[in-house]
Amino acid sequence: MKKKSTSQSAFFNLRVLIAAVFGITGIALALLAMGAFSSAFAQAKGARNNQAVPGTQTPDVVQMVGPVRLDQDLRKLPYVAPKEEFEERRLMRHPFPLAGSNAPAGSGASGLAYVQKLLKNVWRPAPTMPGPLLTFEGIGDTCGCQPSDSEGDVGPNHYIEAINLTFKIFDKSGNTLSGPTTYNSFFSGLTGTPCTTSNDGDPYVIYDVAADRWLISDFAFPSFPGASFWQCIAVSQTNNPVSGGWFLYAVQVDPANPTYLGDYPKFALWNSGGSPAQNAYFLTMNLFSNNTTFNGVRAYALDRASMLAGGPAHAIGFTLSATDVGASYSFVAATAARAGDPPPAGRNEMVLAIDSPSTGGVTLTQVHARSFHVDFATPANSVFGLGPTHQPNAEITVNGFVDAFTNTTSDLVPQQGTSTKLDTLGDKIMTPVVYQNHGGTESLWADQTVMENYPNGPTAVRWYQFDVTGGNFPATALQQQSWDNTIDGLWRWMPSIAVDQSGNTVIGYSTSNTTIFPSIRYAGRLAADPPSNLAQGEAIMFAGVSRFNGNRWGDYTRTEVDPSDGMSFWHINQYAQNGDWHTRIGKFNFQGVGGSPTPTPTPTATPIATATPTATATATPTATATATPTATPTPAATPAAPRALKATNVTASSFTANWRSVTGATGYRLDVATDSSFVNYVPGYQDLDVGNTTSHNVTGLQARTIYYYRVRAYNGNGTSPNSNVVQVRTPRH
């Protein structure tokens, strides 16, 4: 049970504040004189090279159930009803009442917050973040439950959305191809496991870029508390998730502890090769034996190579007890190779976590970082973290933050028209954690929800970039910011982060306060923007249309980069309509000029029973809808826009611009500029006709400078639109 904090803000007493500043300064000077700071820094820096030695830990080797082949077109699956309506109980590291009379009102303001509010219009930059290119309606409340668990991923031709108890497959114009499909229908072939009839949600979806395949998963159990808890996993047989077939697997959460529920399961994909090959789907989950007893964290590496081949597969697992993890839980592993270069050969998977203290208002300054080394050939050589209790390989020091909960509740976010507040989930790193390798510079990108002006709020989105070049965790963050748009009065929470092929960053999240309904927004920065700043500001993906009648919100969102162009972002989130939750999917990038959001087709996602047959019927028009772009080449012979590719042969004064050929093109025109808006062209590189080729050497450049290029295809009938924009940074020498 969390204790109520009785501390007050020092800003109510100027003398206390001044005394505190001088006191802290004096202590700092004393410590500096004693060499304490340099010693602490040296310890943190030295810790980053710690690696557990293979053979020093004892992993579990768990044979997975499966594969079971599902060769049926999803549109023809027999309908199996999901579980009965339910309200999912949020399981936390330290349980407390989900609402309490002592919970903050969510609208109070300290002296500092009042001053910040007065200055907000002076500090806030004009937003330049483009609006959405499209949005479309996702699945509605087909489960009669809360929260939605809105989750999804994008591939070259599909978007798969997964929520509690059902999933749906769209084309990239938002047309339904199949579903909603219940997990009970999808996993019914996994006989002997609860996956056949007792799927319970907490889904996850991965588009596996390197393999051009898909993964869908959820957890299943007959009852909680209970003694049979499983993760149900499907890997597509082909790149067509609708009719191409699936391989079905199931893994028990923790065979040595069958009463442990694996709550809040999260997946990541890592394939750096090497010997042994670091090639796995990583799965992390929180362990609970009842609604109030936290038992630790389970971390699994699943044999990705065998699962993609439809072969028998085993999982290598570690259980960390509640004592082992201390105040932390909800570990998140990094996903690699979505955009940018793959990890160097043999690079170990990286896992992050933060603390969730037993009381609210605690200022935290660390992100826990662990390495996971897997060896499927010799499982005993697999290691996770350091020592027999799997302690962090490093502690990364970050700017102080306060988790978004109080001593009585995490239902903090106010909304228009009601006193009901929404859950923040402000005690964990959110998914995904993004790994990116740009020319040998390796980074992890992560985010979370934090509380400002405790306990009054608002909440803000905290994001990080960590330099992990060489596989080493850093002592401090390379970039970090608590994004609140300069205290504009909105509460921001439920974030998810993504980074495109040029290093541009976007975070999608929820927003609300007493003057607006819960809405979906996103903010971003270009790679060349000042560090630690979402300098492009904020855009609205979808404005809320009603208050939400429940408390549970999320439990997560997802932002991913489109593998088709490496620069478009797709975000899924929830909003409320008529008091119930709905989901919305949107697409945006830094190059496009946003179009108006498409109108909300409310009735589409309503009852699941009608939705399943409707999906089958909808699949027929989908062919027509897909054919629409095919018919679009009416201006027939004008070539389509080419796709610009990553630059090669980059030196201090030149680089080679590359692009894909376009059918019917007789030549290409190249633009090179020093800004992404193409106002400041490099001399000689504005609308340069480079002939019928797919690369061109750009010369006469400055060292340590960022350049942008785009191309157009032409023939005798006209010139195509611009390609995507590629960013290039020339080195020092």
C-alpha positions, 0 to 999 in steps of 0.5 A: 500500500502506498503512503500518502506524501505530505511534502509541499513544493518549495516554490511556495516559500522563496526563502526555502528555495534559496536556502536549498539552492545554496545548500546543494551548491555547497554540497556539490562543491565539497563533493567536487573537491573530494573527487566524488563526482569524478569517481562516480562518473568513472564507475558509471562509465566503467560499468558499461563494459561489463558482460556476463560470461557464457556458462555462468548462468543457468537458463531454462530450455523450454520446448514450444508447442508446435508448429501447427500449420494454419493453411486456411484463408483467414476470411474462411476461419470458423468464428469462435467467440472471445471470452466474456466481457471483462474489465482487465485488472491492472497488475502493478509492481507495488499494488494500490487502489486504482482510485482514491479519495486522496488522488489529486484533482489534476488541475492544481497549480504550484507557484512555478506552474503558474509562472510557466503558464504565463510564459508558455506563449513566449516559450512555445515555438510555432509548430511545423510538424506536417498533418496526417496523410491519412487516418482510418478507423480501426477496430471498435470495442468488440470485446466489451472490455477495457482497455483496448490494448491498441497495437499494430504494425505496418508492412509493404502491403498491409497494416495489422491491428491487434486489440484485446481478443481480436485482430484485423488486417487492412490494406494501406488505404484503410480497406478491410482485408480480413477480420476482426478475427478472434484469437480463439479462432486463430489459435484453435489448432493449438490443442492441449493449451489454453490458446484454443479457447481461453485467449485473453488479449495483451496482443503484439504484432511484428512485421519482420522486415528482413524475412518479409513475414509477420508475427501475431501473439497474445496470452491465454489462460483459463482463470487467474489465479490459476495454474496454466498460463501460456503465450500464443504465437503465430508466424506467417508462412508467407508475406500475405497474412490473409491467405498465405498461411501461418505457423502456430506455436505456444510457450508456457510462461514459466514451467517451473512456476505454473501459477505465474501469469505472464502479464504485459508481454512484449516482443522484440526482433533482433538478428545480428548474426555472428557465431553463435547467431544472435537471432531471436524473437525476444519476449519479456513479461511481468510475473504475478501469482494473484492480483496483488503479488508480484513475483518478478520478470520472465525474459525469453529468447525464441528460436526465430530461424526455426519458427520462420522455417516452420520447424520445432522450436525451443525457447531459452528463458530466465526468471528474475525474482521480485528481489532480483529486479528491485523496484523495476518491472516491465522490461522492454527489449530493443527491436533492430533493423527497422530503418538504418543498418543492421547491428554489427555481427554478434551484437547482443540484444539490449533490454531497458527498464525503469523503477516503479517505487512503492510510493509516489513522488520519488525522483528517479535518475536511472534507466537500467540496461541489460544485455541478453546473449543467446546460444540456441546450439549450446543453451547453457552459454546464454546469459542475461544481465550480470551474475546469478541474479541477472543484475543490470549490465549498466545504470544509465544516469538521466535527468530526474523524473517522477513516475506518473502515479501518486500514493493512491492512484494512477488514474490522473489524466483529466478529460472534458465533461466528467470528473472521471480520470484516465490511467497513465501507465506512468511507471514503465518504459513503453514499447517499442525500444528502437535500435538504430545503426547509422554508419557505425553509430548505434543508438537506442531510442525509448520513451515513457510518461512522467509527472511534472509538478507532482502531485498536480501534473500535468503528465509529459512524454519523456524520450531518450537517445542512448549511444550504444556504439560498440555494444556499450551502454553509456553513462548518460543519455545523448539526448533527453527531453520531457515533452510538454509543449512548454506547459500548455495545459495538456496532459500527454501520455501513452507514448510510442517512438519511432525513427526513420532512415534519416534519423528523424524522430516521431512520438505518437501519444494521447492528450487530454485535459478539462477543456478537450476530449482525449485525442491523438497527437504526435510530435517530432524532430529532424535529425539536424534539429537542436538536440534534446528538442522535438523542434518540429512541434506537435500535430493532431492525428485525430481530435477526440469526440467524446469523454471516456466513461471508464478509467483504463486507457491504452495500455499502450500505443504503437508508432512504426516506420513504413518499410516501403519508403523508410520515412513514413510513420504509422501510429495506432491509438485509441479515442472515445466515442459515445463514452466507449473506446474506438481505435484510429490508425494514421500515417504521416511523415516530414515530407508530405503536406497533410490531408484532412483526416477521413471521416469516422466510419463509426458503425464499421467496427461495432459488433463482432458477430456481424464484423466477421461475416462483414470482413469476408464480404469486405474482402471482395471489394478490397480487390476493387479498392486495390485496383483503384491505384492500378487504374490511376495511371490514366495520365498513362505514360507519365512515370511514377515517382521513384524511390530514393535510396540511402546514399553511398560512398559518402566522403567529406566533399561528395556522396553518391545519390541512389534511387530505384528505376521507374517503369517507362522513365527515360531519365531522372532529375536530381535536387540537392539542398541544405534544407529538407524544404529545398529552398537552399539548393547546392549550386548546380543541383537544382533540377539537374538532368542526370540521364537514364541512370539510377545513381549520380555522384554529387561533388563540391560539398562541405565537410560536416554538413547535412544535405538532402536529395530527391529525384523525379522521373521523366519521359516524353509525356511528363515528369513524375512527382518528387521522390522521398527525401534522403538525408546525408551527413558528410563526415569531418574528413 
